[in-house]
Amino acid sequence: MKLNKLFKLLIDLAFYLMIPIVVFFPGTILYILIFPEQSIINVNIPFTEDGFGGKALLFIILFFALFLLFFAGFYHLRKFAALLFKNKLFSKEVIVSTKKTGQFFTACALGSLVFIGINSLLTIKSEFSITFGTSNFNLLLFLLIIGVLFLLLSDAFARALKLKEENDLTV
């Protein structure tokens, strides 16, 4: 029971720490668009060498959309943690929340991998580098694995709920 409580607490903490990003990010981008010569916010965004143009805006919008996919997945993970904390493991709500968590995390990971691939093609330079240790690719691959894991969990919970309902009918 203590692990359930710790899991729920950590998920809630991470979720609430992401809310300011969701709320303030669009306003920050709007501020940068209105005042491109401002010096309050240090901008390190690709495609801003010639000013804040259409490519940079598209880059930021896609980046924010991918973050919203991650945030939505985390929201459903939070719902799953609440159900886990209440010991409602074999219910339709658990199946739906784990399935949606898996779908959002998988979509975020695949979208990010495509996004990084297209971005690297568009910003191609005459240099090549290899990164050892943890890279963005490794983290996105891990997110993809977590997304697929939640899809598998959803399927397993659906089967378990079906078996439980069949077992309840035989009694």
C-alpha positions as CSV (number, residue, x, y, z in Angstrom):
1,M,0.0,0.0,0.0
2,K,2.9,2.3,0.7
3,L,4.2,1.8,-2.8
4,N,0.8,2.7,-4.3
5,K,0.8,5.9,-2.3
6,L,4.3,6.8,-3.3
7,F,3.6,6.1,-6.9
8,K,0.5,8.3,-6.8
9,L,2.4,11.0,-5.0
10,L,5.2,11.0,-7.6
11,I,2.8,11.0,-10.5
12,D,0.8,13.9,-9.1
13,L,3.9,15.9,-8.4
14,A,5.2,15.5,-11.9
15,F,1.8,16.3,-13.4
16,Y,1.4,19.5,-11.4
17,L,5.0,20.5,-12.3
18,M,4.0,20.2,-16.0
19,I,0.9,22.4,-15.8
20,P,2.9,25.8,-15.8
21,I,4.5,24.7,-19.1
22,V,1.2,23.9,-20.7
23,V,-0.3,27.3,-19.5
24,F,2.7,29.6,-20.0
25,F,4.4,28.2,-23.1
26,P,1.9,29.6,-25.7
27,G,2.1,33.1,-24.0
28,T,5.9,33.0,-24.1
29,I,5.9,32.2,-27.8
30,L,3.4,34.9,-28.5
31,Y,5.7,37.4,-26.5
32,I,8.7,36.3,-28.6
33,L,6.6,36.8,-31.8
34,I,5.4,40.2,-30.9
35,F,8.8,41.4,-29.6
36,P,11.5,39.5,-31.6
37,E,14.3,41.7,-30.5
38,Q,13.6,41.2,-26.8
39,S,16.4,40.2,-24.5
40,I,14.4,38.8,-21.5
41,I,14.0,35.3,-22.9
42,N,17.1,33.6,-24.4
43,V,15.8,31.8,-27.4
44,N,17.7,28.8,-28.7
45,I,15.4,27.5,-31.4
46,P,16.4,26.1,-34.8
47,F,15.6,28.2,-37.9
48,T,15.9,31.5,-36.1
49,E,19.2,32.5,-37.8
50,D,17.3,34.9,-40.1
51,G,14.7,36.0,-37.5
52,F,11.7,34.3,-36.1
53,G,10.0,33.1,-39.3
54,G,7.6,30.4,-40.5
55,K,10.0,27.5,-40.0
56,A,10.7,28.4,-36.4
57,L,7.1,28.9,-35.7
58,L,6.2,25.5,-37.2
59,F,9.1,23.9,-35.2
60,I,7.7,25.4,-31.9
61,I,4.0,24.5,-32.7
62,L,5.0,20.9,-33.5
63,F,7.2,20.7,-30.4
64,F,4.3,22.0,-28.2
65,A,1.9,19.6,-29.8
66,L,4.2,16.7,-29.0
67,F,4.5,18.0,-25.4
68,L,0.7,18.1,-25.2
69,L,0.5,14.4,-26.3
70,F,3.0,13.6,-23.5
71,F,0.9,15.7,-21.0
72,A,-2.3,13.9,-22.0
73,G,-0.6,10.5,-21.6
74,F,0.6,11.6,-18.1
75,Y,-3.0,12.8,-17.3
76,H,-4.3,9.3,-18.0
77,L,-1.3,7.8,-16.1
78,R,-2.5,9.9,-13.2
79,K,-6.0,8.5,-13.5
80,F,-4.5,5.0,-13.5
81,A,-2.5,5.7,-10.4
82,A,-5.6,7.0,-8.6
83,L,-7.5,3.8,-9.5
84,L,-4.5,1.7,-8.4
85,F,-4.5,3.6,-5.1
86,K,-8.2,2.8,-4.6
87,N,-7.6,-0.9,-5.4
88,K,-9.9,-0.8,-8.4
89,L,-7.4,-2.7,-10.5
90,F,-9.9,-4.9,-12.5
91,S,-12.3,-2.3,-13.8
92,K,-13.2,-0.8,-17.1
93,E,-11.7,2.6,-16.0
94,V,-8.3,0.9,-15.5
95,I,-8.5,-0.6,-19.0
96,V,-9.4,2.8,-20.6
97,S,-6.8,4.8,-18.7
98,T,-4.0,2.3,-19.4
99,K,-5.0,2.1,-23.1
100,K,-5.1,5.9,-23.4
101,T,-1.8,6.3,-21.6
102,G,-0.2,3.8,-23.9
103,Q,-1.7,5.5,-27.0
104,F,-0.6,9.0,-26.0
105,F,2.9,7.9,-25.0
106,T,3.4,5.9,-28.1
107,A,2.1,8.7,-30.3
108,C,4.4,11.2,-28.6
109,A,7.4,8.9,-28.9
110,L,6.8,8.1,-32.6
111,G,5.9,11.7,-33.4
112,S,9.1,12.9,-31.6
113,L,11.3,10.4,-33.5
114,V,9.8,11.6,-36.8
115,F,10.1,15.2,-35.7
116,I,13.8,14.7,-34.8
117,G,14.4,12.9,-38.1
118,I,12.8,15.7,-40.2
119,N,14.5,18.4,-38.2
120,S,18.0,16.7,-38.6
121,L,17.3,16.5,-42.4
122,L,16.3,20.2,-42.6
123,T,19.2,21.4,-40.5
124,I,21.8,19.1,-42.1
125,K,25.4,20.3,-41.7
126,S,28.7,18.9,-43.0
127,E,29.6,17.4,-39.6
128,F,28.7,14.0,-38.1
129,S,28.8,13.1,-34.5
130,I,28.2,10.1,-32.3
131,T,26.8,10.4,-28.8
132,F,27.6,7.9,-26.1
133,G,25.5,7.6,-23.0
134,T,21.9,8.8,-22.8
135,S,20.7,10.7,-25.8
136,N,17.3,12.0,-26.9
137,F,16.9,8.9,-29.1
138,N,17.4,6.6,-26.1
139,L,14.8,8.6,-24.1
140,L,12.3,8.5,-26.9
141,L,12.9,4.8,-27.4
142,F,12.2,4.3,-23.7
143,L,9.0,6.4,-24.0
144,L,7.9,4.2,-26.9
145,I,8.6,1.1,-24.9
146,I,6.6,2.5,-22.0
147,G,3.7,3.4,-24.3
148,V,3.6,-0.2,-25.8
149,L,3.8,-1.6,-22.2
150,F,0.7,0.4,-21.2
151,L,-1.1,-0.9,-24.3
152,L,-0.1,-4.5,-23.3
153,L,-1.3,-3.7,-19.7
154,S,-4.6,-2.5,-21.0
155,D,-5.1,-5.7,-23.0
156,A,-4.1,-7.8,-19.9
157,F,-6.5,-5.9,-17.7
158,A,-9.3,-6.4,-20.3
159,R,-8.7,-10.2,-20.3
160,A,-8.5,-10.3,-16.5
161,L,-11.8,-8.4,-16.2
162,K,-13.4,-10.8,-18.7
163,L,-12.2,-13.8,-16.7
164,K,-13.4,-12.2,-13.5
165,E,-16.8,-11.6,-14.9
166,E,-17.0,-15.2,-16.2
167,N,-15.9,-16.4,-12.8
168,D,-18.6,-14.3,-11.1
169,L,-21.2,-15.9,-13.3
170,T,-20.2,-19.5,-12.4
171,V,-20.6,-19.0,-8.7
